[in-house]
């Protein structure tokens, strides 16, 4: 779990934004609470996001940033290689969890607080607002969807499908996510004509269920055409294509970077094993064709 002090003011000039930097620095405390940046200043201030591509919370944060059109430097923290347990990352978040975002003098390590901070801080005429005006009916509906979708045990779904596929045969998604769509077919998105945070969260949830192989069971069998139409439309959005990409290459986006990191960390053993496997494969191939030509 993330530490209680999830919104941490700090002097980012010394803070490690790379695993290659020294681990000997000590944090400097700043007593003042962070303030929202004005639209005139925030374009020149970079966001730094530490995430893992297959982290569900990270995907939702990246989608919010992309939908708002913000410039963000993304730094991948490989969970399979336990980079989230290394000292340089634990100085960012003692809870050893991604995502973590750095902006100005603020380090935020809680998923909900990151989304609220980004929505509250980056505003302006040319910045998309994903939360409707406070007090409006649409605002209340977005909050309701956010509560329902964030309550879904996606970590249990993910690990359950990987380790025990038979345990994830009954999902709460159809009941929670499609009720409003069924009642209001005329609306383009969940809470009206505007694309909101509720649509980001539902789109990310459906993408994860599609990746886990549950889509045909719950909406691609034709039983929920409105939900299927929603997912098709949300996949065509630029932010979703940029962050999540093609559903068929989702796993490769996690495997390939980790493979290159493994090569960089342990090149002798990796190349030695690759050479051995390649040699055995080549000899087997030529032996097959030699025997085929001689005896067949």
C-alpha positions, 0 to 999 in steps of 0.5 A: 500500500502507498504511504499515507503521505502520498502528496510529498513536497520535495526539492526535485533538483536532487531527487533521483529520476533515474536508477543510474543516479546516486542513492546517497542523497537525502530529501529536503523538506518543504513546509508549504503545500503545493499549489496548482500551476497557472496555465501560463506556466505549466507547459514549460514544466515537465511531468515525470511519470514512473509507471509499468506498461501493464500496471492497470493504475498506470494505464489509467493515469497515462490515459488521463494525461494523454486525453488532456494532451499534456507533455509527460516524460514516462519512465518505465519501472519493471515490476517483473525485475523488481525495480520498484523495490530498488532504493532509488524508487523506494525514495519516491514511494515507500509503498513500492507501487506504481504509478508515481508522478513528479511535477514541480516540487511535488511527488505524488504516489497515490493513483487517485491523488495523481488523477485529481492533481492532474485534473486540478492543476492543468486547466485552461482554455486549450486543455480538456477537462475530464471532470464536469463542473462541480454541482452539475448532474454530469459531475455527480454521475462521473463520481458515481461511475468512478466509485463503481469502476475503481471498486472492481478488483482488477488485480484479482481478475488479472492474477486470477486469469493468469494463475487460475482461469477457472476462478474468473468466470463470473464478473461484476462488469456487466452489472456495473458498467452497462446499466446507464448505457442501456437506459440512455442509448442516445448519448455518445459517452457515459455521462453525456456528449462530453468524454469524461474521466468515467469513460477513461476508467471504463475504457481501461477496464474493458481493455484489461478484460479484453486482454484477459480473454473475457470480452467474448463471454460478456459483450462480444457475443452480441448480448451487449451491443451498446457496450461493444459499441462503446469499446470500439469507439473508445479504442479509436481515440488517439489517447487510447491508441497512444497509451494502450496500442493494439490489444494483440501487442499489449504483452509484447510491449512489456516483454520486449523492453524487459528483454533488452534490460536483461541483455544490458544487465547480463550480456554474457549469459544472455548471448551465451544462451542465445548462441547455444540455442541458435547453434542447436537449432541450426544443426537440427535444421540441417540434419533434418534436410540431410536425412530427408534428402538421403532417405526420402 
